[in-house]
Amino acid sequence: MIKKLFSMFKKMSLRIRKSFSYFLEAKKILTTKTAFFGLMYHICGLLRKKYYQSLYQVIPKKTPELCEVDCTQFCNAFYETETKNNGPIWTMWWQGADDSNTPPLIRACIESIQSHANGRKVNVITQDNFSQFVTIPPEIVKKVQQGEIGLTEFSDLIRCELLYQQGGIWIDSTCYLTKDLPTNISDYPFFSIPVGRKDPIRNWTSYYLASAKGNPLFYAMSKYLSSYYGKGYKLYDYFVTDITLSIIYQNNKSVREMIDNAPLNNKNVYALIHRLDEPINDQKNIFLSDNTYLYKLTYKLNFKTISSDGTPTLYSQIINSRLNKRSYTERKDHAKAQSNE
């Protein structure tokens, strides 16, 4: 009981510290009123609607560079050219998947991506190779190396730059694939999971994004994020990237149509994360929908490998590579062959 109370207190303390950090940054970058709404929302869950409405009104005024890019003009030119997305798959684990400290779940997720790439090359972005694939402003890289910009923020910038500069599919390293990626992704200049969420208003997921090379949306995003972090700004909200994209989405019809044109997919993307501690005796009972091939997981919780009745859990089967048809050796050989291309 005491241990549980201590854990709850620790989580609440961390939440309060993080919320005040967001408050101070929002006060500096935006307005005191917006910052206050954000503090109430992040700590107590209050004033959520007012907070996001304030963000949508204040950010374009305080950071006008977000609205400087004429996405309509760029989008029209973009649509008139070849917009097939035949680019590679991008994922990222800063230390590298083979690092001894890489969580087993991350390794399993990356292996599942490699196993189900459906002919696309898979590039795992790390601290040693990112500069081979994408050009990032030197001042941003320096801030990352000095710890002034966190890896979460840096990965947001990297995915936008990669999708703009090279195109392809971004899949977070906490996503687990159980089937091959569909071929029709290449037919869409923008592809994601249409979630139709509010606060922030969005119809995508930032952990699974696909785009044809040269997409003006990701040009606008990377330009804004580079400017934002280049000025030394910190996060005023965990969802800074989604909020930024939401403002572009709401204020530009061409972008909105492009995003909303993505077909429904992966309806049960969060189905497995709530079942990782369950005993699994029959693989047929695991996957809930033919529509779903990608599942969002997390490595930040302590999952069991053996259930109370001695049965291996779903988590155990995932980290031991038992849910995908290809063997571990086949996946390693496939990844090695790709790296030699």
N, C-alpha and C positions, 0 to 999 in steps of 0.2 A: 504493500500500500504506500509506504513512504517513498519507495523507489519510483512508483508511478506518479506520485505527487511531485517529486523532484523533477521528473522528466517533463511533466506538464508546465511547471514553473520555468524550466529552462527554455522550452519552446515559446512560451509567452514572452519571456524576457528578450529572446532573440527577435521575435516579431515586433516588439515595441522599439527596440534599437534600430531595426531595419526601417520601420515606419518613420521614425524621426529623421533618419538619414534621407529618406525620400522627401520628407517635409522641407528640410533645409535646402536641398537641391532645387525643389520646385519653387521655393520662395526666391531663390537666387535667379533662376532662369525664367520663371513665369510670373505669377503674382502671389501675394500673400493669401488672397481669397482662395485661389486654386489649390495652394499648398495646404490650407486648412481643410478644405473639402477632402483632399487626398489623405490627410492624417486621420480624419474621422472614419473614412472608408477602410483604410488599411488596418487600423487598430480595432474598430468596433463594427465594421461592416455597414456603417451609416452613410447617408448622403452619396451613395454610389452614382445615381443618375446625375445629380448636380455636379459631381466631380468630373465625370466624363463630358458632360455638356460644356463645362468650363474649359476643359482641355481643348475641345474642338474649336472653341471660340478664341482662346488665348494663344495657342501655339502658332497658328498662321500669322498672327500679329507680331508676336515676339521673335519668331524665327521665320521671316518672310522668304528665306532661301528655299524653304520647302515648297513654296508655290511658284518659284521662278521658272521651273521647267515646264514648257508648254507640252504636256503629255498628249494632248489631242493632236497637235501637229506631228509629233514624233510617232504616235500610234498609227495615224493614217499612213505615213510612209512605211512604217513597220509592216502593216497588213498588206501593203502592195508588193512586198518582197517575199522571198521564200521564208516561211515561218515554221518549217518542220523542226521539231526538237529531237535531234539525233545525238545529243551530247552525252557525256559520260555521267556516271553516278558519283556524287560527292558525299562523303561523310567525314566526320572529324573526331579525333581523340588526340589531344595535344601531346600526350606522352608517347603515343603509338600503341597500337593494339597488342603488341608483343611485350610491352613493358611489364615487369613483374608486379607492379602495383595496379595494373588495369583490372577493374572488377570483372569477375567471370561473366556477369550479365552483358557487359559491354562487348566482350569478346564474342559471345554467342550472337548478339545482335549484328555485329559486323560480319560474322560468318554467314548469317542468314541472308544478309544483303548480297554478299558475294555469291551465295548459292542460287539466289533468285533474281539475278541481274538481267536475265533474259537477253544475253548477248551484248549488253553494254559494259564498258570498262568501269571498274570501281576504283576510285581514288580515295584513299584514306588520308585526310589532311592532318599533318602533325607539325610540331615546332621545327622539325628538321627539313620539311619539304614544301611548306606552304608557298614560299617564294617562287617555286618552280611552276606553279599553276596560276598564280594571281598576283597582280600588282597592287600593293597597298602603300599609301603615303608613308614615307620614312618616319615622319613625326608620330604617326599612329603606332607603328611597329616599336618605336623607342618607348612610347608610353606603356605599351604592353609589357615589354621587357623590364621596365622599371616598376611594374605593378600598379601603375596609375589607371590603367584600363583592364578590367577583368576579362577572363576568357569567355564568359557568357556574352558580353558586349562585343568582343572581338569576333566571335563566331557569327554573330548577326551580320556584322559588316562583311566578313569573308563570304558568307553565303550569297549576299546581294551582289558583291563584286564578281564572284564566280559565275553566277547565273547571267549577269550582264555580259561579262567578257567572253565566256565560253559556252554558256547554255548548259543544259543537262537537267539532272534531277538531284535535289538536295534531300538527303534522308538523315535525320539525327541518329547518332550512334546509340540511342535508347529506343530505337524502333526495331521490331522483330517481324521479319517477313516469313510467311508460311506458304506462299505461292509465288510464281513468277510475276514480275511486274507486267502489266498489260501493254500490248504493243500500241494501243491507241493513244497513249500519252504523247507520242511524237506528233499527233495531229493537232495539238493545242499549243498556241503560243504561251499560254499560262495554264498550269494544272496544279491542283491541290485538293484537299478534302473540303467540300463546301459545308461549312458548319452552321451558317446563318445565325451567328451569335451577336449579342449586344453587349456594350460596355466592356471593352471597346467594340464598336460595330465592325464586324469582320465576317468574311465568307471564305476563309482559308485557315490553314494551320501552318505555322511557321516551321514546324519540324518536318514537314513534307511539302516541298515546293519544287515545281518544275517549270522551266522556261526555255524558249528558243533564244539563241544567242542574239544579243543586241536589243533585248526588250527594254523600251524606254522606261517602264515602271521600275525596273531594277537599276537603271541609270539614275533616276530621281532618288531612289532609296539610298543607293551607295553614296551619292553626292551629299545628301543631307546627313547621313550618319558619319561620314568622314569629317564634315564641317562641325558637327555636334561634338564628337569626341576629340577632334583636333583642337577645339577651344578649351578642352579640359573639363567639359561638363561630365557629371556623373549621372547615374540613373535616378530619375525622379519617380520611376515606377518600373516594376519588373517587366512590364509589357511595352517598353518604349518603342520597340520595332513594330509591334502590332498597332500601336496607337498612331505612329507615323504613317504606316501603310493605310490605316483606316481613314486618315485625313485626306490622303491622295484619292482613295477609293470614293469617298463621299463627294469630293469636289471635281471629279473628272469622269464624265460619262463614258469615254472610250475605255478607260481603265476599268470602270465598273462593269461594263459589258464583257470585257475580256475575261475578268475574274469570274463573273457569274455564268459564263458559258461552259465552265468546267462541269463535266457530268457528275452525278452522285456516285460516290464510291466510299468504301471502307466505313460503312455505317456503324460497325461495332469495334471501332478502333481502340476503345478503352475497356473492352470486355475482359481481356486477360489480366490486366493489372490488378483487378480485384479478386483474382482466383489463383494467384501464384502460390499461396500456402495450401491450396486444396490437394488432397490425394487424387492422383489420376491413375485409374486402372484401365481406362479405355480411351485411346486417342480420339476416337470418333466423337466423343462427347465434349471435346475441348472447343472446337471452333464453331461459332454460332451462326455464321452466315456465309453463303457462297460469295457475297458481295465484298467480303473483307479479306484482304491479304496482308495488311499491315497493322500491327498492334503497337501502341505506345506503352512502354514500360518505364521503370525507374530502377536505378541501382542504389538509391539513397535510403531504402528501407531494409530492415533485416528480415529476410524471408527464410522460411524453414526448408530444409532439403528432405526431411522425413516427417511425415504426419504422426499424430498421436497413436495411430493404429499400426505404425511401422511401414506404411506405404509411401513410396517416393512421391514428392509433391510435383506440381507442374513446374515450379521454379527449378527443381532438381533436373527434370527432364530437359528443360530449356538449356541450362548451363552445361549439361552433358551431351548436348547436340543430338537429342533423340527425337525431336519433333519434325525435323526436316528429312526428306527422303534421301538426299545425298549424304554420304558418310563424311566424317571430319576430314579424312585423308583426301577425299575427292575435292572438298572445298579448298583445302590448302593447295592442292595441285592446280586447281582452277585459278586461285588468286596468284600463284607463282607464275603461271602462264601469262596472265594479264600484265603482271609487272615487267615481263620481258618483252612485251609488245613495243 
